[in-house]
Amino acid sequence: MRGVPRHQARARVAPATEAAARAHAFLVTGEDTVATLTPWQDAVRLAAAHPGSGLTASTRALYRDLGGALDRTPTDLARAVAAWRQGGLAGLGVLEEPWDPPAGPFDRARPALLAADFPSFRPWRNRLSTRSLQLRFGRDGLWYGYESDADREDWWPRGTPDADPVGALTDLLGG
């Protein structure tokens, strides 16, 4: 687009690309998975699809505008985008919805972590926490890693979800 700054041109092309991708997916599957999303979930999905990484000027503006339209802060949106990139809609659910998992994989996680020489984790609902590490058990049966500065309770999604809590924690720690 001649005479238009690059970031504005990308912002104009993105909705067209998005519409084409949705139309293609609908033609292939017969389903529009985006239609079932809440406005917040859709905003997170759109922000997560924004090209690039880091908080560039265009990303900050996008987060400010999308978050503000839904009474959320740019930090709320940034954390939600990290969760979406970690695990899609399921990852966002893990971020936002604590729940009480049934006995089974959740109950076996703490002994498995101790047997692998990891520190003792405190359980709360679907979460196992230390002072700076957290594993969240998703409704999809996967473990999601989170980090925070020690004792801050400012948890951010990190790593790759895994069916094994030891695997999720190992990935989170970069090992």
Backbone torsions as a table, in degrees:
resi	resn	phi	psi	omega
1	MET	NA	109.5	-173.7
2	ARG	-68.0	132.4	176.6
3	GLY	80.4	0.6	-179.5
4	VAL	-106.6	131.1	177.9
5	PRO	-54.5	147.1	-174.4
6	ARG	-54.0	-45.5	-177.1
7	HIS	-66.6	-31.9	177.0
8	GLN	-73.1	-36.7	177.7
9	ALA	-63.6	-43.5	177.7
10	ARG	-61.6	-39.8	-179.8
11	ALA	-64.2	-29.8	179.4
12	ARG	-81.0	-32.2	-179.3
13	VAL	-78.2	-32.8	-175.8
14	ALA	-55.6	-46.1	179.0
15	PRO	-61.9	-36.4	178.8
16	ALA	-67.4	-42.3	177.5
17	THR	-63.4	-42.3	177.6
18	GLU	-60.1	-46.9	-179.8
19	ALA	-62.6	-41.1	178.9
20	ALA	-64.9	-41.9	179.5
21	ALA	-64.9	-41.6	178.1
22	ARG	-64.7	-42.9	-179.9
23	ALA	-63.0	-42.3	178.7
24	HIS	-62.9	-46.9	179.8
25	ALA	-60.5	-39.9	179.0
26	PHE	-64.8	-42.1	179.0
27	LEU	-64.7	-36.7	-178.1
28	VAL	-76.5	-44.0	-172.9
29	THR	-103.8	-20.6	-175.1
30	GLY	78.2	8.1	-179.4
31	GLU	-125.8	145.2	173.2
32	ASP	-113.1	90.8	-176.2
33	THR	-65.3	-23.3	179.7
34	VAL	-71.6	-29.3	-177.0
35	ALA	-63.4	-22.9	-178.6
36	THR	-89.7	-5.2	-178.4
37	LEU	-76.7	147.6	171.7
38	THR	-72.8	164.8	176.4
39	PRO	-56.1	-39.7	179.1
40	TRP	-64.4	-47.7	179.6
41	GLN	-60.3	-40.0	179.2
42	ASP	-67.5	-38.8	177.4
43	ALA	-63.5	-41.5	178.2
44	VAL	-63.7	-45.3	178.9
45	ARG	-58.3	-46.4	179.7
46	LEU	-63.6	-44.3	179.9
47	ALA	-65.5	-37.3	179.6
48	ALA	-66.7	-27.6	179.5
49	ALA	-82.3	-8.5	179.7
50	HIS	-61.1	128.0	-176.1
51	PRO	-66.1	155.1	176.2
52	GLY	90.9	175.0	177.1
53	SER	-136.7	162.8	-177.5
54	GLY	84.2	165.9	-177.6
55	LEU	-95.1	80.2	174.7
56	THR	-73.6	172.8	179.3
57	ALA	-59.6	-42.6	-178.8
58	SER	-69.2	-35.7	178.0
59	THR	-68.0	-43.7	178.0
60	ARG	-60.0	-41.8	179.1
61	ALA	-65.2	-42.6	178.0
62	LEU	-60.9	-47.9	-179.1
63	TYR	-63.8	-41.2	178.9
64	ARG	-62.2	-46.6	-176.3
65	ASP	-70.8	-47.2	179.6
66	LEU	-65.9	-46.1	179.2
67	GLY	-61.9	-45.7	-179.0
68	GLY	-62.1	-36.0	179.6
69	ALA	-65.5	-21.0	-177.5
70	LEU	-117.5	21.0	179.7
71	ASP	56.1	40.9	176.1
72	ARG	-125.1	156.8	179.2
73	THR	-86.7	161.5	173.7
74	PRO	-57.8	-33.9	177.7
75	THR	-66.8	-41.6	175.9
76	ASP	-56.2	-45.8	-178.4
77	LEU	-67.8	-41.1	179.2
78	ALA	-61.3	-42.1	179.1
79	ARG	-66.4	-41.6	179.1
80	ALA	-65.9	-37.9	176.8
81	VAL	-63.6	-41.7	177.5
82	ALA	-60.7	-40.4	178.4
83	ALA	-66.7	-41.4	179.4
84	TRP	-63.7	-43.6	179.7
85	ARG	-67.1	-27.4	178.4
86	GLN	-74.5	-39.9	-173.8
87	GLY	-154.8	22.1	178.5
88	GLY	63.8	-148.5	-178.7
89	LEU	-60.0	-38.4	177.9
90	ALA	-63.2	-40.9	178.2
91	GLY	-63.5	-38.5	176.7
92	LEU	-65.3	-40.4	177.1
93	GLY	-61.2	-40.2	178.6
94	VAL	-62.7	-39.6	178.4
95	LEU	-63.1	-44.2	-166.8
96	GLU	-100.3	-14.1	-172.0
97	GLU	-128.2	91.5	171.9
98	PRO	-65.3	145.0	-179.3
99	TRP	-150.8	167.7	-179.1
100	ASP	-102.9	103.0	-178.4
101	PRO	-72.7	153.2	175.7
102	PRO	-70.2	163.5	177.5
103	ALA	-59.2	152.8	179.5
104	GLY	135.1	-120.8	-175.5
105	PRO	-56.2	-37.7	-179.8
106	PHE	-64.4	-43.7	-178.6
107	ASP	-68.6	-26.9	179.7
108	ARG	-83.3	-12.6	-174.4
109	ALA	-67.0	-46.5	-176.4
110	ARG	-60.9	-48.3	177.3
111	PRO	-62.1	-35.4	178.5
112	ALA	-64.8	-41.0	178.5
113	LEU	-66.0	-42.2	177.9
114	LEU	-64.4	-40.7	179.0
115	ALA	-64.0	-26.6	178.7
116	ALA	-90.5	12.4	177.8
117	ASP	66.7	29.2	171.3
118	PHE	-90.1	161.0	-179.5
119	PRO	-67.3	167.3	178.4
120	SER	-72.2	133.4	179.7
121	PHE	-106.3	140.3	174.7
122	ARG	-87.8	130.5	177.7
123	PRO	-87.5	144.7	168.1
124	TRP	-154.4	116.6	-177.3
125	ARG	50.8	-120.5	-178.9
126	ASN	-96.6	22.3	-173.9
127	ARG	-122.9	142.0	171.3
128	LEU	-120.3	125.9	-172.0
129	SER	-132.6	147.5	162.8
130	THR	-112.0	-164.6	179.6
131	ARG	-68.4	-27.2	-175.5
132	SER	-136.6	-2.0	179.1
133	LEU	-124.4	148.4	178.9
134	GLN	-148.2	140.6	170.6
135	LEU	-116.4	131.7	177.5
136	ARG	-116.0	131.2	180.0
137	PHE	-90.6	120.4	-178.1
138	GLY	-87.3	159.9	176.5
139	ARG	-64.2	-15.7	177.7
140	ASP	-85.6	3.1	178.5
141	GLY	82.6	9.5	179.4
142	LEU	-105.1	154.3	175.4
143	TRP	-99.7	132.7	-178.1
144	TYR	-115.6	129.2	179.3
145	GLY	-86.0	143.5	177.2
146	TYR	-136.8	151.4	175.6
147	GLU	-131.0	153.5	174.7
148	SER	-149.4	156.9	168.4
149	ASP	-63.3	147.0	-176.1
150	ALA	-51.4	128.6	175.1
151	ASP	62.7	19.7	-179.1
152	ARG	-95.4	-22.5	-176.6
153	GLU	56.8	42.3	178.9
154	ASP	-122.1	70.8	-168.9
155	TRP	-78.9	132.8	178.2
156	TRP	-123.3	134.7	177.7
157	PRO	-62.8	136.0	178.4
158	ARG	-147.7	151.5	174.3
159	GLY	82.3	-171.6	-176.1
160	THR	-111.8	133.5	177.1
161	PRO	-60.3	149.3	-176.9
162	ASP	-147.7	146.8	176.8
163	ALA	-70.2	-18.8	-179.1
164	ASP	-107.4	124.6	-179.7
165	PRO	-62.4	-34.0	177.9
166	VAL	-65.4	-41.9	177.3
167	GLY	-63.0	-42.9	179.1
168	ALA	-63.4	-42.1	-179.3
169	LEU	-70.6	-39.0	177.6
170	THR	-60.9	-43.0	177.8
171	ASP	-63.9	-43.1	180.0
172	LEU	-59.2	-39.3	-178.4
173	LEU	-84.5	-0.1	176.3
174	GLY	77.3	24.5	-176.7
175	GLY	-113.0	NA	NA
